[in-house]
């Protein structure tokens, strides 16, 4: 989004709420439910029980809380952003600080209310704790932990990974409510659904963690001048690049192990499924690991962060491969 586009309040608002990231959240929830979970349930002769309208409310709740989190993050990060990327600052320039706070509170409130309603309709009110917890973590992340060593990175990574588990948790909860013996009687289906969801969740956590480190390196100057204690400031840029490198290598090993199990199970090496994993996940991860470690300019870290976002998208799109080619 260009500087001129931010002169338009609508486009500025989309920038403020990270519209493209919200689309990723929506896609994650939709694909994991209607492709991944549906495929597993079909294999075991079961069907999804959660009403589609209720599931869309779950998506809306998640998106509203996430959007509110992005707003409050920018609200408290104005000084840093004015140093790192002044041309993209929205709060105080296009949207007044007062309105940013009002938007944050409003979106959070509606997100929690819808989340509570969804949990009630599912039959497990305690599921609404996810929505409350996410809203609280996003607030404390922006106010206390974003510029602290590791903890801010871990919070964002855990929240990113948790999105992958929402379709599973809500669907299994509803199935158990309808049939109290469901989890015991369908333990193989539950285990299979949990295992593939775990793959997406762990992949999301690791890639998000590596990306947060790269973003911290990219924002080194502004964070340091505003009193930040991020990994590059405390441990140094080189050490941070090394951590990011090993996280990406661990991610590569994790994906390779998953591929090994698939090949071992199917006794098939040459397949579109395997080529997808190797060509769009494993090889790009290896390349990015070495590219990010060799980087030395802000533009390099920004490019690495963008590349990693594409790899995350490729990981999400694996759900199509899982549905149609396994």
C-alpha positions, 0 to 999 in steps of 0.5 A, spaced: 500 500 500 503 506 497 503 512 501 498 516 497 493 510 498 493 512 505 491 519 504 484 515 503 481 513 510 478 507 507 485 504 505 488 507 511 483 503 515 485 497 511 492 498 512 491 499 520 487 492 521 492 488 516 487 486 511 491 481 508 493 478 514 485 477 516 484 474 509 489 469 511 486 468 518 479 467 514 482 462 509 486 458 515 479 457 518 475 455 512 480 451 509 482 447 515 474 446 516 471 444 509 478 441 506 482 438 512 477 436 517 471 434 512 476 429 509 478 426 515 471 425 517 469 423 510 474 417 511 471 415 517 464 415 515 462 421 519 460 428 517 461 435 520 456 437 525 457 445 526 452 449 522 455 453 517 452 459 519 455 458 526 462 457 524 462 463 520 460 467 526 466 464 529 470 466 523 467 473 524 469 473 532 476 471 530 477 476 525 474 482 529 479 480 535 485 480 531 483 486 527 482 490 534 489 487 536 493 490 530 489 497 531 492 497 538 499 494 536 499 500 531 497 505 537 502 503 542 507 503 536 507 510 533 514 512 535 517 506 533 514 506 526 515 513 525 523 511 525 522 505 521 517 506 516 514 513 517 510 512 510 506 507 512 504 510 519 496 511 520 495 512 527 495 520 528 496 521 521 490 519 518 486 516 524 486 520 530 489 516 536 482 517 540 478 513 534 483 508 534 482 506 541 474 507 540 475 502 534 479 497 538 474 497 544 468 496 539 471 491 535 474 487 541 467 487 544 463 485 538 468 479 537 468 477 544 460 477 544 460 473 538 465 468 541 461 467 547 454 466 543 458 461 538 460 457 544 454 457 547 450 455 541 456 449 541 454 447 548 461 449 551 461 456 554 468 455 556 470 455 549 469 462 549 475 463 553 479 462 547 476 469 545 477 472 552 484 470 552 486 472 545 483 479 546 487 479 553 494 477 550 493 482 544 493 487 549 498 485 553 503 484 547 502 491 545 502 494 551 508 490 555 511 484 551 512 486 544 519 489 545 521 484 550 526 479 549 522 472 546 516 473 550 512 477 544 515 473 539 512 467 542 505 470 544 504 472 536 506 465 534 502 461 539 496 465 537 497 464 530 498 457 531 492 457 535 487 459 529 489 452 526 486 448 532 479 452 532 475 448 527 478 442 530 476 444 537 469 447 536 467 441 531 470 435 536 466 439 542 460 439 538 460 432 536 461 430 543 455 434 546 451 431 541 454 424 542 457 423 549 461 417 547 464 420 540 471 421 542 472 414 545 468 411 540 471 415 534 478 415 537 481 413 530 478 419 527 479 424 532 487 422 533 487 423 525 484 429 525 488 432 531 495 429 527 493 433 521 491 439 525 497 439 529 502 439 523 498 445 520 499 448 528 506 447 529 508 449 522 504 456 523 508 456 530 515 455 527 514 459 521 511 465 525 516 465 530 522 465 525 518 471 521 517 475 528 525 475 529 526 477 522 521 483 523 525 485 529 531 485 526 528 489 520 525 494 526 532 494 530 533 501 529 526 504 531 526 499 537 533 501 540 531 508 539 524 507 543 527 503 549 526 496 546 529 489 548 528 485 542 532 479 541 537 483 536 538 488 541 539 484 547 543 478 543 545 482 537 543 481 530 548 476 528 545 471 534 538 473 532 539 471 525 542 464 527 536 463 531 532 464 525 536 460 521 535 454 526 528 455 527 527 455 519 532 448 519 527 445 524 521 447 520 524 444 514 526 437 518 519 437 521 516 438 514 521 433 511 519 428 517 512 429 515 513 427 508 517 421 510 511 418 514 507 419 508 512 416 503 513 410 508 505 409 508 503 410 501 510 407 498 510 412 493 515 417 492 514 420 485 507 424 486 504 430 485 503 431 493 510 429 494 513 434 489 508 440 492 511 439 499 518 438 496 518 444 491 513 449 495 515 448 502 522 444 503 526 447 498 524 454 499 525 453 507 532 451 506 533 457 501 530 462 506 534 459 511 541 461 508 538 467 505 536 470 511 543 468 515 546 472 509 542 478 509 545 485 512 541 490 510 534 492 512 531 491 505 534 484 505 530 482 512 524 485 509 524 481 503 526 475 507 519 476 511 515 477 505 518 470 502 516 467 509 509 469 508 509 466 502 511 460 504 506 460 510 501 461 505 504 455 501 503 451 507 496 453 508 494 451 501 497 444 502 490 443 505 488 443 497 493 437 496 491 433 502 483 434 500 484 432 493 491 428 493 491 423 499 
